């Protein structure tokens, strides 16, 4: 049986909206790291996960990246994905 392709949207606390798709994967959460670099610039890293637990496991690598890459600070956020129309 063919999986249904759908669009998934996450709304972050700051109002940023991210839509992924079309996808047949069972993603449930979107995660984002906003890192402030030593030179004052900002880098954003993101991804999606198949569970809240999987998304939460991205925090430890973010903390390690902050140490090894010398980030001044970073914000790690998770938002639930909801099915939306194209």
NORRA-V797129 format. One record per pair of residues at least 24 apart in sequence whose C-alpha atoms are under 8 Angstrom apart, sorted by sequence separation. I is the first residue (numbers start at 1). J is the second residue. D is the distance in whole Angstrom. If there is no record, write none. Layout:
i->I j->J d->D
i->I j->J d->D
//
This chain:
i->26 j->50 d->6
i->27 j->51 d->7
i->28 j->52 d->7
i->31 j->55 d->6
i->30 j->55 d->7
i->29 j->55 d->7
i->33 j->62 d->7
i->35 j->66 d->8
i->38 j->70 d->7
i->37 j->70 d->7
i->38 j->71 d->6
i->37 j->71 d->5
i->38 j->72 d->6
i->36 j->71 d->6
i->37 j->72 d->6
i->35 j->71 d->6
i->36 j->72 d->6
i->37 j->73 d->7
i->35 j->72 d->8
i->36 j->73 d->5
i->35 j->73 d->6
i->36 j->74 d->6
i->35 j->74 d->4
i->34 j->74 d->5
i->35 j->75 d->7
i->33 j->74 d->7
i->34 j->75 d->5
i->33 j->75 d->6
i->34 j->76 d->7
i->32 j->75 d->8
i->33 j->76 d->5
i->32 j->76 d->6
i->33 j->77 d->7
i->31 j->76 d->7
i->32 j->77 d->5
i->31 j->77 d->6
i->32 j->78 d->6
i->31 j->78 d->4
i->30 j->78 d->6
i->31 j->79 d->6
i->29 j->78 d->7
i->30 j->79 d->5
i->29 j->79 d->6
i->30 j->80 d->6
i->29 j->80 d->4
i->30 j->81 d->6
i->28 j->80 d->6
i->29 j->81 d->5
i->28 j->81 d->5
i->27 j->81 d->7
i->28 j->82 d->7
i->12 j->77 d->8
i->12 j->78 d->8
i->12 j->79 d->6
i->11 j->79 d->7
i->10 j->79 d->6
i->11 j->80 d->8
i->10 j->80 d->6
i->11 j->81 d->8
i->10 j->81 d->5
i->9 j->81 d->5
i->10 j->82 d->7
i->8 j->81 d->6
i->9 j->82 d->5
i->8 j->82 d->5
i->9 j->83 d->6
i->8 j->83 d->5
i->9 j->84 d->6
i->7 j->83 d->6
i->8 j->84 d->6
i->6 j->83 d->7
i->7 j->84 d->5
i->6 j->84 d->7
i->7 j->85 d->6
i->6 j->85 d->8
i->7 j->86 d->6
i->6 j->86 d->8
//
